Amino acid sequence: MLISLVMATLGGAPDGWASTVLAIVMIVLLALVARHPTVTLTVTYLLVGAAVVCADTVMLLGRDGEFSTTNNAVLALPRTALILVGGAGSGSVTALVWATLGFALGEAAAFLGVALVGGAYEPNFAAGLAFVVVIVVRVFDGASRRAGLRREAGLHRGSRQTRELAIRHDYELRATARLHDIALSHLVAIAAAGSGPVEERLRAGVRQDLGLIVGRDWAIDHAGSAVGVAPARSPSAGAASTAGWHTGHRGSGDSASADQGTPEERTVPSLVLSFSSAADAGLELRITGDFSVLGVLGPRRIAVLDAAVAQCLINVARHAGVDRADLALGFGGGEVTVAIMDSGVGFDESEVPADRIGLRTSIRARIQQEQGTVRLWSTKGIGTTIVLTVPEGGA
C-alpha cells in the first residue's frame, strides 16, 4: 500500500491510487481472517488476493519499460501475503495447504496478467523463497509437535506407572504388616496361655484370622477386627474380668469423667485390638486419658492407630521383660497422641536387625501412611517410651 501511494503521489502514476485501494481491501480481509479464521473468509481472501495480484501485474507491466517481467519486488509483496496467510484450522498440515494454495493462486494470477497485457512471465524469486521458508518452518514445527506429543505421552505413562508402584507398595506394606501382626499376636497369645488346652476365645480368634488370610481380601484392614465402639467408661470397668486392665492416675481427661454420661447413653471409639492383644499376651495396662479423642479420627485412621498400638504392646510383652505397661491418650494441636510406656529392659534401636519388621513396618510405616509420626525413646535397663501421633480426620 505504501509503495502504491508513493507511486501515485511522487511518480505521477494514476493507477497507483487503484493499486492503493486494492491493497487496502487485502489488508481489511487479512484482518478479518486473523480475527475470525473461517474457511469462507480464508477462501475469500485468497481469491481477492489473486485478483489484486492480477490487477497489479496488468498495471505494472502495462507501463512503458518500467517492469519487463513478473519477477520484481512490487509484485512479490501481494504474492507473499497470499502465501503467509494463516487461514482456518490449526496444525502444520493445514497451514501448508493454505500456503500452497496461496502460492499457486499468486502464480496463476501473475500468469493471467501477463497474458492480458503482454510481457514476460517469470517465477517471482522473493515469493518462491517465502514459500520455501514456510514449508521448512511448518515441517519442522509439525515434527517438533509430534515429538512433543510422544514425550508427553511418555511422561503420562511414567506418571501412571509411578502411581501404580506407589499403590502396589502401599498394598504390600499393609499386607506385610497385617500378616506379621496376625502371626505374632497369636504366637504371643499361645505362649502366654501356657500348657494345656487353648481357650475357646483364643481358638475362635485364630480361626477368624486364618479365614482372612486364606480369603481373597486378606490384606484389607477389616474394621470389625481392628477397631470397635466401646461404652464410654473407665477401661478398668469393663475389662478387669478378661484382661486384667486397671487405670492409673485419673486426670481430668479420664474416660469416666462425669460429663460424659452413663455407658447406656453414650459410646465412643476404643482400641479393641490393642486391648485384646494385651489380654492375650497377659499384659496389664494402666490407662490414662479420654477415649473420646479418638472420635476426631476417621474409621481407617482409628484402625491403623489401633493396629500400631497393638504391635507396641505385643513388643512390650515379648521383649521388655515386664507384665505391665502404661498407655496414655491425648489430643492437641489437631493431632491425636497415644503413648505406650514400660519400665522394662530397653533396647538400642540401631541394633535391631534389618529383617525385624515389627517396629519398621507394623508401627512406623503404618502411622506414616496416615501422615503421622512415631517417636521412640529407649534406654537399656530403664525402659521404653513410644509416642504415636496422627492428625485428626482421615478416611
C-alpha atoms as a printed R data frame, in Angstrom:
    type eleno elety resid chain resno       x       y       z
1   ATOM     1    CA   MET     A     1   0.000   0.000   0.000
2   ATOM     2    CA   LEU     A     2   2.814   2.389   0.850
3   ATOM     3    CA   ILE     A     3   4.597   1.669  -2.435
4   ATOM     4    CA   SER     A     4   1.362   2.305  -4.328
5   ATOM     5    CA   LEU     A     5   0.909   5.626  -2.523
6   ATOM     6    CA   VAL     A     6   4.464   6.677  -3.346
7   ATOM     7    CA   MET     A     7   3.980   5.746  -6.982
8   ATOM     8    CA   ALA     A     8   0.688   7.636  -7.111
9   ATOM     9    CA   THR     A     9   1.924  10.830  -5.425
10  ATOM    10    CA   LEU     A    10   5.584  11.134  -6.373
11  ATOM    11    CA   GLY     A    11   5.666   9.070  -9.556
12  ATOM    12    CA   GLY     A    12   2.557  10.628 -11.004
13  ATOM    13    CA   ALA     A    13   1.058   7.230 -11.848
14  ATOM    14    CA   PRO     A    14  -2.749   7.419 -11.813
15  ATOM    15    CA   ASP     A    15  -3.067   3.655 -11.439
16  ATOM    16    CA   GLY     A    16  -1.164   3.941  -8.167
17  ATOM    17    CA   TRP     A    17  -4.368   5.047  -6.466
18  ATOM    18    CA   ALA     A    18  -6.192   1.971  -7.757
19  ATOM    19    CA   SER     A    19  -3.353  -0.223  -6.507
20  ATOM    20    CA   THR     A    20  -3.605   1.507  -3.101
21  ATOM    21    CA   VAL     A    21  -7.328   0.750  -2.865
22  ATOM    22    CA   LEU     A    22  -6.726  -2.890  -3.788
23  ATOM    23    CA   ALA     A    23  -4.024  -3.168  -1.111
24  ATOM    24    CA   ILE     A    24  -6.416  -1.709   1.477
25  ATOM    25    CA   VAL     A    25  -9.030  -4.324   0.502
26  ATOM    26    CA   MET     A    26  -6.455  -7.085   1.062
27  ATOM    27    CA   ILE     A    27  -5.480  -5.571   4.442
28  ATOM    28    CA   VAL     A    28  -9.115  -5.494   5.604
29  ATOM    29    CA   LEU     A    29  -9.745  -9.086   4.556
30  ATOM    30    CA   LEU     A    30  -6.497 -10.241   6.162
31  ATOM    31    CA   ALA     A    31  -7.516  -8.575   9.441
32  ATOM    32    CA   LEU     A    32 -10.871 -10.363   9.284
33  ATOM    33    CA   VAL     A    33  -9.173 -13.716   8.671
34  ATOM    34    CA   ALA     A    34  -6.819 -13.107  11.608
35  ATOM    35    CA   ARG     A    35  -9.765 -12.304  13.874
36  ATOM    36    CA   HIS     A    36 -12.201 -14.891  12.538
37  ATOM    37    CA   PRO     A    37 -10.215 -17.688  10.837
38  ATOM    38    CA   THR     A    38 -13.039 -19.414   8.986
39  ATOM    39    CA   VAL     A    39 -12.803 -21.333   5.743
40  ATOM    40    CA   THR     A    40 -15.138 -18.884   3.977
41  ATOM    41    CA   LEU     A    41 -13.083 -15.819   4.901
42  ATOM    42    CA   THR     A    42  -9.827 -17.577   4.072
43  ATOM    43    CA   VAL     A    43 -11.016 -18.615   0.600
44  ATOM    44    CA   THR     A    44 -12.439 -15.117   0.009
45  ATOM    45    CA   TYR     A    45  -9.115 -13.553   0.981
46  ATOM    46    CA   LEU     A    46  -7.161 -15.863  -1.356
47  ATOM    47    CA   LEU     A    47  -9.488 -15.172  -4.323
48  ATOM    48    CA   VAL     A    48  -9.484 -11.411  -3.759
49  ATOM    49    CA   GLY     A    49  -5.705 -11.500  -3.260
50  ATOM    50    CA   ALA     A    50  -5.268 -13.369  -6.542
51  ATOM    51    CA   ALA     A    51  -7.411 -10.729  -8.268
52  ATOM    52    CA   VAL     A    52  -5.242  -7.988  -6.742
53  ATOM    53    CA   VAL     A    53  -2.067  -9.711  -7.994
54  ATOM    54    CA   CYS     A    54  -3.565  -9.981 -11.476
55  ATOM    55    CA   ALA     A    55  -4.593  -6.302 -11.467
56  ATOM    56    CA   ASP     A    56  -1.197  -5.153 -10.181
57  ATOM    57    CA   THR     A    57   0.507  -7.245 -12.882
58  ATOM    58    CA   VAL     A    58  -1.583  -5.611 -15.578
59  ATOM    59    CA   MET     A    59  -0.904  -2.120 -14.211
60  ATOM    60    CA   LEU     A    60   2.845  -2.606 -13.701
61  ATOM    61    CA   LEU     A    61   3.620  -4.421 -16.947
62  ATOM    62    CA   GLY     A    62   1.371  -2.047 -18.899
63  ATOM    63    CA   ARG     A    63   3.759   0.845 -18.214
64  ATOM    64    CA   ASP     A    64   6.334   1.631 -20.816
65  ATOM    65    CA   GLY     A    65   9.562  -0.166 -19.946
66  ATOM    66    CA   GLU     A    66   9.349   0.159 -16.129
67  ATOM    67    CA   PHE     A    67   8.836  -3.572 -15.426
68  ATOM    68    CA   SER     A    68   9.504  -6.217 -18.045
69  ATOM    69    CA   THR     A    69   8.805  -9.410 -16.086
70  ATOM    70    CA   THR     A    70   6.744 -10.573 -13.140
71  ATOM    71    CA   ASN     A    71   9.917 -11.210 -11.119
72  ATOM    72    CA   ASN     A    72  10.033  -7.858  -9.283
73  ATOM    73    CA   ALA     A    73   9.791  -6.616  -5.696
74  ATOM    74    CA   VAL     A    74   6.442  -4.848  -6.124
75  ATOM    75    CA   LEU     A    75   4.560  -7.944  -7.287
76  ATOM    76    CA   ALA     A    76   6.399 -10.060  -4.665
77  ATOM    77    CA   LEU     A    77   4.576  -8.293  -1.817
78  ATOM    78    CA   PRO     A    78   0.917  -9.299  -2.506
79  ATOM    79    CA   ARG     A    79   2.006 -12.774  -3.612
80  ATOM    80    CA   THR     A    80   3.955 -13.249  -0.365
81  ATOM    81    CA   ALA     A    81   0.895 -12.041   1.566
82  ATOM    82    CA   LEU     A    82  -1.118 -14.815  -0.082
83  ATOM    83    CA   ILE     A    83   1.465 -17.415   0.975
84  ATOM    84    CA   LEU     A    84   1.757 -16.277   4.601
85  ATOM    85    CA   VAL     A    85  -1.952 -16.290   5.431
86  ATOM    86    CA   GLY     A    86  -2.649 -18.480   8.492
87  ATOM    87    CA   GLY     A    87  -6.142 -19.460   7.441
88  ATOM    88    CA   ALA     A    88  -8.764 -21.561   9.134
89  ATOM    89    CA   GLY     A    89  -7.853 -24.614  11.176
90  ATOM    90    CA   SER     A    90  -4.721 -25.392  13.133
91  ATOM    91    CA   GLY     A    91  -1.669 -27.522  12.698
92  ATOM    92    CA   SER     A    92   1.183 -27.647  10.248
93  ATOM    93    CA   VAL     A    93  -0.630 -29.690   7.584
94  ATOM    94    CA   THR     A    94  -3.500 -27.190   7.353
95  ATOM    95    CA   ALA     A    95  -1.053 -24.267   7.196
96  ATOM    96    CA   LEU     A    96   0.865 -25.977   4.387
97  ATOM    97    CA   VAL     A    97  -2.358 -26.466   2.420
98  ATOM    98    CA   TRP     A    98  -3.286 -22.762   2.665
99  ATOM    99    CA   ALA     A    99   0.274 -21.664   1.854
100 ATOM   100    CA   THR     A   100   0.423 -23.927  -1.192
101 ATOM   101    CA   LEU     A   101  -2.969 -22.686  -2.395
102 ATOM   102    CA   GLY     A   102  -1.870 -19.077  -1.911
103 ATOM   103    CA   PHE     A   103   1.371 -19.637  -3.804
104 ATOM   104    CA   ALA     A   104  -0.435 -21.371  -6.694
105 ATOM   105    CA   LEU     A   105  -3.106 -18.664  -6.947
106 ATOM   106    CA   GLY     A   106  -0.497 -15.913  -6.910
107 ATOM   107    CA   GLU     A   107   1.499 -17.505  -9.702
108 ATOM   108    CA   ALA     A   108  -1.659 -18.204 -11.731
109 ATOM   109    CA   ALA     A   109  -2.836 -14.612 -11.279
110 ATOM   110    CA   ALA     A   110   0.547 -13.252 -12.420
111 ATOM   111    CA   PHE     A   111   0.485 -15.532 -15.456
112 ATOM   112    CA   LEU     A   112  -3.044 -14.370 -16.303
113 ATOM   113    CA   GLY     A   113  -1.994 -10.728 -16.002
114 ATOM   114    CA   VAL     A   114   0.902 -11.316 -18.381
115 ATOM   115    CA   ALA     A   115  -1.476 -12.978 -20.831
116 ATOM   116    CA   LEU     A   116  -3.811  -9.957 -20.702
117 ATOM   117    CA   VAL     A   117  -1.288  -7.187 -21.112
118 ATOM   118    CA   GLY     A   118   1.740  -8.886 -22.593
119 ATOM   119    CA   GLY     A   119   5.226  -9.127 -21.190
120 ATOM   120    CA   ALA     A   120   7.316 -11.953 -19.842
121 ATOM   121    CA   TYR     A   121   6.247 -14.298 -17.081
122 ATOM   122    CA   GLU     A   122   8.947 -15.382 -14.628
123 ATOM   123    CA   PRO     A   123   8.500 -17.062 -11.242
124 ATOM   124    CA   ASN     A   124   8.940 -14.481  -8.524
125 ATOM   125    CA   PHE     A   125  12.124 -15.233  -6.565
126 ATOM   126    CA   ALA     A   126  11.046 -13.490  -3.330
127 ATOM   127    CA   ALA     A   127   7.620 -15.183  -3.287
128 ATOM   128    CA   GLY     A   128   9.209 -18.561  -4.055
129 ATOM   129    CA   LEU     A   129  11.710 -18.074  -1.225
130 ATOM   130    CA   ALA     A   130   8.886 -17.192   1.169
131 ATOM   131    CA   PHE     A   131   7.042 -20.346   0.140
132 ATOM   132    CA   VAL     A   132  10.141 -22.492   0.776
133 ATOM   133    CA   VAL     A   133  10.640 -20.866   4.193
134 ATOM   134    CA   VAL     A   134   7.002 -21.600   5.116
135 ATOM   135    CA   ILE     A   135   7.391 -25.249   4.100
136 ATOM   136    CA   VAL     A   136  10.626 -25.699   6.093
137 ATOM   137    CA   VAL     A   137   9.268 -23.975   9.187
138 ATOM   138    CA   ARG     A   138   5.951 -25.829   9.140
139 ATOM   139    CA   VAL     A   139   7.526 -29.234   8.541
140 ATOM   140    CA   PHE     A   140   9.941 -28.656  11.431
141 ATOM   141    CA   ASP     A   141   7.080 -27.418  13.609
142 ATOM   142    CA   GLY     A   142   4.980 -30.490  12.818
143 ATOM   143    CA   ALA     A   143   7.860 -32.836  13.598
144 ATOM   144    CA   SER     A   144   8.508 -31.000  16.871
145 ATOM   145    CA   ARG     A   145   4.832 -31.206  17.827
146 ATOM   146    CA   ARG     A   146   4.735 -34.949  17.217
147 ATOM   147    CA   ALA     A   147   7.939 -35.423  19.223
148 ATOM   148    CA   GLY     A   148   6.453 -33.294  21.998
149 ATOM   149    CA   LEU     A   149   3.285 -35.367  21.994
150 ATOM   150    CA   ARG     A   150   5.353 -38.555  22.229
151 ATOM   151    CA   ARG     A   151   7.331 -37.113  25.144
152 ATOM   152    CA   GLU     A   152   4.130 -36.003  26.827
153 ATOM   153    CA   ALA     A   153   2.621 -39.463  26.341
154 ATOM   154    CA   GLY     A   154   5.802 -40.959  27.798
155 ATOM   155    CA   LEU     A   155   5.536 -38.649  30.801
156 ATOM   156    CA   HIS     A   156   1.910 -39.670  31.316
157 ATOM   157    CA   ARG     A   157   2.874 -43.334  31.155
158 ATOM   158    CA   GLY     A   158   5.721 -42.755  33.606
159 ATOM   159    CA   SER     A   159   3.411 -40.875  35.973
160 ATOM   160    CA   ARG     A   160   0.816 -43.655  35.785
161 ATOM   161    CA   GLN     A   161   3.448 -46.308  36.439
162 ATOM   162    CA   THR     A   162   4.729 -44.315  39.407
163 ATOM   163    CA   ARG     A   163   1.224 -44.144  40.862
164 ATOM   164    CA   GLU     A   164   0.740 -47.861  40.272
165 ATOM   165    CA   LEU     A   165   4.035 -48.629  42.005
166 ATOM   166    CA   ALA     A   166   3.045 -46.428  44.948
167 ATOM   167    CA   ILE     A   167  -0.310 -48.197  45.239
168 ATOM   168    CA   ARG     A   168   1.392 -51.584  44.995
169 ATOM   169    CA   HIS     A   169   3.918 -50.566  47.642
170 ATOM   170    CA   ASP     A   170   1.122 -49.383  49.926
171 ATOM   171    CA   TYR     A   171  -0.777 -52.629  49.401
172 ATOM   172    CA   GLU     A   172   2.282 -54.801  50.041
173 ATOM   173    CA   LEU     A   173   3.164 -52.764  53.123
174 ATOM   174    CA   ARG     A   174  -0.308 -53.191  54.576
175 ATOM   175    CA   ALA     A   175  -0.316 -56.883  53.685
176 ATOM   176    CA   THR     A   176   3.082 -57.477  55.294
177 ATOM   177    CA   ALA     A   177   2.130 -55.566  58.422
178 ATOM   178    CA   ARG     A   178  -1.172 -57.387  58.788
179 ATOM   179    CA   LEU     A   179   0.326 -60.819  58.244
180 ATOM   180    CA   HIS     A   180   3.074 -60.017  60.735
181 ATOM   181    CA   ASP     A   181   0.542 -58.793  63.304
182 ATOM   182    CA   ILE     A   182  -1.687 -61.852  62.950
183 ATOM   183    CA   ALA     A   183   1.125 -64.371  63.221
184 ATOM   184    CA   LEU     A   184   2.929 -62.592  66.048
185 ATOM   185    CA   SER     A   185  -0.151 -61.821  68.132
186 ATOM   186    CA   HIS     A   186  -1.330 -65.436  68.044
187 ATOM   187    CA   LEU     A   187   2.116 -66.806  68.817
188 ATOM   188    CA   VAL     A   188   2.361 -64.475  71.821
189 ATOM   189    CA   ALA     A   189  -1.147 -65.389  72.957
190 ATOM   190    CA   ILE     A   190  -0.471 -69.135  72.666
191 ATOM   191    CA   ALA     A   191   2.830 -68.745  74.522
192 ATOM   192    CA   ALA     A   192   1.159 -66.730  77.291
193 ATOM   193    CA   ALA     A   193  -1.627 -69.311  77.633
194 ATOM   194    CA   GLY     A   194   0.883 -71.891  78.807
195 ATOM   195    CA   SER     A   195   0.396 -75.637  78.547
196 ATOM   196    CA   GLY     A   196  -2.934 -77.360  78.328
197 ATOM   197    CA   PRO     A   197  -5.980 -76.762  76.156
198 ATOM   198    CA   VAL     A   198  -6.280 -73.439  74.325
199 ATOM   199    CA   GLU     A   199  -9.190 -71.255  75.386
200 ATOM   200    CA   GLU     A   200 -12.121 -71.255  73.022
201 ATOM   201    CA   ARG     A   201 -11.951 -67.442  72.768
202 ATOM   202    CA   LEU     A   202  -8.360 -67.632  71.500
203 ATOM   203    CA   ARG     A   203  -9.200 -70.570  69.264
204 ATOM   204    CA   ALA     A   204 -12.087 -68.599  67.687
205 ATOM   205    CA   GLY     A   205  -9.800 -65.608  67.104
206 ATOM   206    CA   VAL     A   206  -7.222 -67.795  65.353
207 ATOM   207    CA   ARG     A   207  -9.906 -69.336  63.154
208 ATOM   208    CA   GLN     A   208 -11.270 -65.906  62.213
209 ATOM   209    CA   ASP     A   209  -7.857 -64.512  61.299
210 ATOM   210    CA   LEU     A   210  -6.933 -67.629  59.326
211 ATOM   211    CA   GLY     A   211 -10.143 -67.149  57.393
212 ATOM   212    CA   LEU     A   212  -8.990 -63.649  56.492
213 ATOM   213    CA   ILE     A   213  -5.545 -64.880  55.429
214 ATOM   214    CA   VAL     A   214  -6.820 -67.528  53.036
215 ATOM   215    CA   GLY     A   215  -9.552 -65.221  51.693
216 ATOM   216    CA   ARG     A   216  -9.089 -63.058  48.628
217 ATOM   217    CA   ASP     A   217  -9.160 -59.784  50.600
218 ATOM   218    CA   TRP     A   218  -6.891 -60.849  53.436
219 ATOM   219    CA   ALA     A   219  -4.769 -57.671  53.259
220 ATOM   220    CA   ILE     A   220  -7.716 -55.334  53.802
221 ATOM   221    CA   ASP     A   221  -7.942 -53.570  57.154
222 ATOM   222    CA   HIS     A   222 -11.194 -55.043  58.426
223 ATOM   223    CA   ALA     A   223 -12.788 -52.572  60.773
224 ATOM   224    CA   GLY     A   224 -14.517 -55.328  62.662
225 ATOM   225    CA   SER     A   225 -11.226 -56.890  63.726
226 ATOM   226    CA   ALA     A   226  -9.237 -53.727  64.215
227 ATOM   227    CA   VAL     A   227 -11.484 -51.056  65.681
228 ATOM   228    CA   GLY     A   228 -14.719 -51.116  67.572
229 ATOM   229    CA   VAL     A   229 -17.035 -48.996  69.629
230 ATOM   230    CA   ALA     A   230 -16.952 -49.378  73.361
231 ATOM   231    CA   PRO     A   231 -19.052 -47.792  76.090
232 ATOM   232    CA   ALA     A   232 -17.703 -44.512  77.457
233 ATOM   233    CA   ARG     A   233 -16.495 -45.843  80.752
234 ATOM   234    CA   SER     A   234 -13.281 -46.341  82.584
235 ATOM   235    CA   PRO     A   235 -11.162 -49.002  80.849
236 ATOM   236    CA   SER     A   236 -10.948 -50.928  84.077
237 ATOM   237    CA   ALA     A   237 -14.690 -51.125  84.499
238 ATOM   238    CA   GLY     A   238 -15.440 -53.406  81.616
239 ATOM   239    CA   ALA     A   239 -12.171 -55.228  81.139
240 ATOM   240    CA   ALA     A   240 -10.919 -56.338  84.528
241 ATOM   241    CA   SER     A   241 -12.520 -59.740  84.281
242 ATOM   242    CA   THR     A   242 -10.900 -60.675  80.962
243 ATOM   243    CA   ALA     A   243  -7.704 -58.679  80.569
244 ATOM   244    CA   GLY     A   244  -6.595 -57.612  83.985
245 ATOM   245    CA   TRP     A   245  -6.559 -53.921  82.985
246 ATOM   246    CA   HIS     A   246  -6.778 -51.137  85.511
247 ATOM   247    CA   THR     A   247  -6.417 -47.369  85.361
248 ATOM   248    CA   GLY     A   248  -3.548 -45.476  86.786
249 ATOM   249    CA   HIS     A   249  -3.815 -41.809  87.645
250 ATOM   250    CA   ARG     A   250  -7.285 -40.469  86.826
251 ATOM   251    CA   GLY     A   251  -6.868 -36.971  85.434
252 ATOM   252    CA   SER     A   252  -9.434 -34.541  84.116
253 ATOM   253    CA   GLY     A   253  -9.344 -36.278  80.757
254 ATOM   254    CA   ASP     A   254 -10.196 -39.760  82.061
255 ATOM   255    CA   SER     A   255 -12.910 -41.516  80.114
256 ATOM   256    CA   ALA     A   256 -15.030 -41.936  83.219
257 ATOM   257    CA   SER     A   257 -15.394 -38.210  83.898
258 ATOM   258    CA   ALA     A   258 -18.865 -37.163  84.962
259 ATOM   259    CA   ASP     A   259 -19.700 -35.015  81.930
260 ATOM   260    CA   GLN     A   260 -19.721 -37.973  79.550
261 ATOM   261    CA   GLY     A   261 -22.952 -39.556  80.666
262 ATOM   262    CA   THR     A   262 -23.708 -43.143  81.542
263 ATOM   263    CA   PRO     A   263 -22.472 -46.100  79.490
264 ATOM   264    CA   GLU     A   264 -26.001 -46.660  78.189
265 ATOM   265    CA   GLU     A   265 -26.300 -43.028  76.992
266 ATOM   266    CA   ARG     A   266 -23.069 -42.605  75.048
267 ATOM   267    CA   THR     A   267 -20.488 -44.661  73.171
268 ATOM   268    CA   VAL     A   268 -17.002 -43.680  71.992
269 ATOM   269    CA   PRO     A   269 -14.357 -45.404  69.810
270 ATOM   270    CA   SER     A   270 -11.935 -47.677  71.588
271 ATOM   271    CA   LEU     A   271  -8.709 -49.577  70.874
272 ATOM   272    CA   VAL     A   272 -10.309 -53.006  70.782
273 ATOM   273    CA   LEU     A   273  -7.431 -54.780  69.004
274 ATOM   274    CA   SER     A   274  -4.893 -53.286  71.388
275 ATOM   275    CA   PHE     A   275  -6.827 -54.412  74.454
276 ATOM   276    CA   SER     A   276  -7.336 -57.878  73.001
277 ATOM   277    CA   SER     A   277  -3.614 -58.202  72.181
278 ATOM   278    CA   ALA     A   278  -2.660 -57.111  75.688
279 ATOM   279    CA   ALA     A   279  -5.090 -59.582  77.200
280 ATOM   280    CA   ASP     A   280  -3.832 -62.458  75.052
281 ATOM   281    CA   ALA     A   281  -0.246 -61.628  75.962
282 ATOM   282    CA   GLY     A   282  -1.038 -61.407  79.670
283 ATOM   283    CA   LEU     A   283  -0.028 -57.744  79.799
284 ATOM   284    CA   GLU     A   284  -1.630 -55.472  82.393
285 ATOM   285    CA   LEU     A   285  -2.397 -51.933  81.218
286 ATOM   286    CA   ARG     A   286  -2.612 -48.754  83.233
287 ATOM   287    CA   ILE     A   287  -4.584 -46.319  81.087
288 ATOM   288    CA   THR     A   288  -4.757 -42.550  81.339
289 ATOM   289    CA   GLY     A   289  -6.713 -40.263  79.073
290 ATOM   290    CA   ASP     A   290 -10.027 -39.850  77.329
291 ATOM   291    CA   PHE     A   291 -11.018 -42.345  74.655
292 ATOM   292    CA   SER     A   292 -13.430 -39.818  73.156
293 ATOM   293    CA   VAL     A   293 -10.445 -38.090  71.497
294 ATOM   294    CA   LEU     A   294 -10.462 -40.973  69.012
295 ATOM   295    CA   GLY     A   295 -13.755 -39.605  67.742
296 ATOM   296    CA   VAL     A   296 -11.918 -36.932  65.721
297 ATOM   297    CA   LEU     A   297 -10.332 -39.671  63.580
298 ATOM   298    CA   GLY     A   298 -11.848 -41.457  60.617
299 ATOM   299    CA   PRO     A   299 -12.521 -45.220  60.913
300 ATOM   300    CA   ARG     A   300  -9.475 -46.205  58.859
301 ATOM   301    CA   ARG     A   301  -7.162 -43.933  60.839
302 ATOM   302    CA   ILE     A   302  -8.502 -45.373  64.110
303 ATOM   303    CA   ALA     A   303  -7.923 -48.889  62.780
304 ATOM   304    CA   VAL     A   304  -4.344 -48.057  61.759
305 ATOM   305    CA   LEU     A   305  -3.622 -46.445  65.135
306 ATOM   306    CA   ASP     A   306  -5.181 -49.413  66.950
307 ATOM   307    CA   ALA     A   307  -3.060 -51.893  64.973
308 ATOM   308    CA   ALA     A   308   0.125 -49.925  65.645
309 ATOM   309    CA   VAL     A   309  -0.615 -49.662  69.375
310 ATOM   310    CA   ALA     A   310  -1.364 -53.392  69.474
311 ATOM   311    CA   GLN     A   311   2.034 -54.090  67.909
312 ATOM   312    CA   CYS     A   312   3.705 -51.863  70.512
313 ATOM   313    CA   LEU     A   313   2.009 -53.794  73.318
314 ATOM   314    CA   ILE     A   314   2.997 -57.130  71.778
315 ATOM   315    CA   ASN     A   315   6.591 -55.900  71.618
316 ATOM   316    CA   VAL     A   316   6.418 -54.975  75.304
317 ATOM   317    CA   ALA     A   317   5.096 -58.417  76.184
318 ATOM   318    CA   ARG     A   318   7.763 -60.171  74.104
319 ATOM   319    CA   HIS     A   319  10.874 -58.130  74.740
320 ATOM   320    CA   ALA     A   320  10.529 -55.781  77.727
321 ATOM   321    CA   GLY     A   321  10.544 -58.472  80.403
322 ATOM   322    CA   VAL     A   322   7.632 -56.882  82.296
323 ATOM   323    CA   ASP     A   323   3.958 -57.715  82.622
324 ATOM   324    CA   ARG     A   324   2.725 -54.138  82.955
325 ATOM   325    CA   ALA     A   325   2.647 -51.096  80.660
326 ATOM   326    CA   ASP     A   326   1.197 -47.589  80.681
327 ATOM   327    CA   LEU     A   327  -0.969 -46.229  77.871
328 ATOM   328    CA   ALA     A   328  -1.885 -42.532  77.635
329 ATOM   329    CA   LEU     A   329  -4.186 -40.790  75.137
330 ATOM   330    CA   GLY     A   330  -4.415 -37.115  74.369
331 ATOM   331    CA   PHE     A   331  -5.460 -34.546  71.780
332 ATOM   332    CA   GLY     A   332  -3.867 -31.240  70.949
333 ATOM   333    CA   GLY     A   333  -2.846 -29.132  68.001
334 ATOM   334    CA   GLY     A   334  -5.148 -31.064  65.689
335 ATOM   335    CA   GLU     A   335  -3.424 -34.384  66.476
336 ATOM   336    CA   VAL     A   336  -4.283 -37.478  68.489
337 ATOM   337    CA   THR     A   337  -1.387 -38.859  70.507
338 ATOM   338    CA   VAL     A   338  -1.059 -42.288  72.089
339 ATOM   339    CA   ALA     A   339   1.965 -43.027  74.277
340 ATOM   340    CA   ILE     A   340   2.999 -46.521  75.380
341 ATOM   341    CA   MET     A   341   5.498 -46.703  78.264
342 ATOM   342    CA   ASP     A   342   7.159 -49.584  80.053
343 ATOM   343    CA   SER     A   343   9.928 -49.925  82.619
344 ATOM   344    CA   GLY     A   344  11.462 -52.983  81.004
345 ATOM   345    CA   VAL     A   345  14.937 -53.864  79.771
346 ATOM   346    CA   GLY     A   346  15.006 -51.228  76.991
347 ATOM   347    CA   PHE     A   347  16.949 -51.539  73.753
348 ATOM   348    CA   ASP     A   348  19.065 -49.678  71.225
349 ATOM   349    CA   GLU     A   349  17.044 -49.147  68.034
350 ATOM   350    CA   SER     A   350  20.200 -49.102  65.916
351 ATOM   351    CA   GLU     A   351  20.901 -52.683  66.979
352 ATOM   352    CA   VAL     A   352  17.556 -54.011  65.742
353 ATOM   353    CA   PRO     A   353  18.236 -56.433  62.822
354 ATOM   354    CA   ALA     A   354  17.089 -55.302  59.398
355 ATOM   355    CA   ASP     A   355  14.848 -58.349  58.969
356 ATOM   356    CA   ARG     A   356  12.732 -57.441  62.017
357 ATOM   357    CA   ILE     A   357   9.654 -55.726  60.595
358 ATOM   358    CA   GLY     A   358   7.612 -55.139  63.752
359 ATOM   359    CA   LEU     A   359   8.785 -51.604  64.524
360 ATOM   360    CA   ARG     A   360   9.708 -50.655  60.965
361 ATOM   361    CA   THR     A   361   6.622 -51.902  59.119
362 ATOM   362    CA   SER     A   362   3.819 -52.644  61.553
363 ATOM   363    CA   ILE     A   363   4.325 -49.423  63.514
364 ATOM   364    CA   ARG     A   364   6.317 -46.732  61.703
365 ATOM   365    CA   ALA     A   365   5.172 -47.425  58.134
366 ATOM   366    CA   ARG     A   366   1.552 -47.749  59.194
367 ATOM   367    CA   ILE     A   367   1.493 -44.435  61.034
368 ATOM   368    CA   GLN     A   368   3.441 -42.625  58.318
369 ATOM   369    CA   GLN     A   369   0.912 -43.778  55.718
370 ATOM   370    CA   GLU     A   370  -1.648 -41.714  57.636
371 ATOM   371    CA   GLN     A   371   0.677 -38.676  57.715
372 ATOM   372    CA   GLY     A   372   1.526 -39.388  61.344
373 ATOM   373    CA   THR     A   373   4.788 -39.575  63.262
374 ATOM   374    CA   VAL     A   374   6.436 -42.132  65.543
375 ATOM   375    CA   ARG     A   375   8.929 -41.103  68.235
376 ATOM   376    CA   LEU     A   376  10.762 -43.606  70.356
377 ATOM   377    CA   TRP     A   377  12.971 -43.247  73.429
378 ATOM   378    CA   SER     A   378  14.560 -46.307  74.976
379 ATOM   379    CA   THR     A   379  17.410 -46.830  77.416
380 ATOM   380    CA   LYS     A   380  18.762 -50.220  78.328
381 ATOM   381    CA   GLY     A   381  17.847 -51.157  81.872
382 ATOM   382    CA   ILE     A   382  15.387 -48.275  82.255
383 ATOM   383    CA   GLY     A   383  12.549 -48.795  79.778
384 ATOM   384    CA   THR     A   384  10.957 -47.655  76.555
385 ATOM   385    CA   THR     A   385   8.516 -44.925  75.578
386 ATOM   386    CA   ILE     A   386   6.975 -44.784  72.124
387 ATOM   387    CA   VAL     A   387   4.665 -41.963  71.067
388 ATOM   388    CA   LEU     A   388   2.308 -42.352  68.087
389 ATOM   389    CA   THR     A   389   0.761 -39.176  66.665
390 ATOM   390    CA   VAL     A   390  -1.778 -38.941  63.841
391 ATOM   391    CA   PRO     A   391  -3.658 -35.858  62.557
392 ATOM   392    CA   GLU     A   392  -7.381 -35.627  63.005
393 ATOM   393    CA   GLY     A   393  -9.674 -36.596  60.167
394 ATOM   394    CA   GLY     A   394  -8.830 -39.254  57.623
395 ATOM   395    CA   ALA     A   395 -10.901 -41.742  55.672
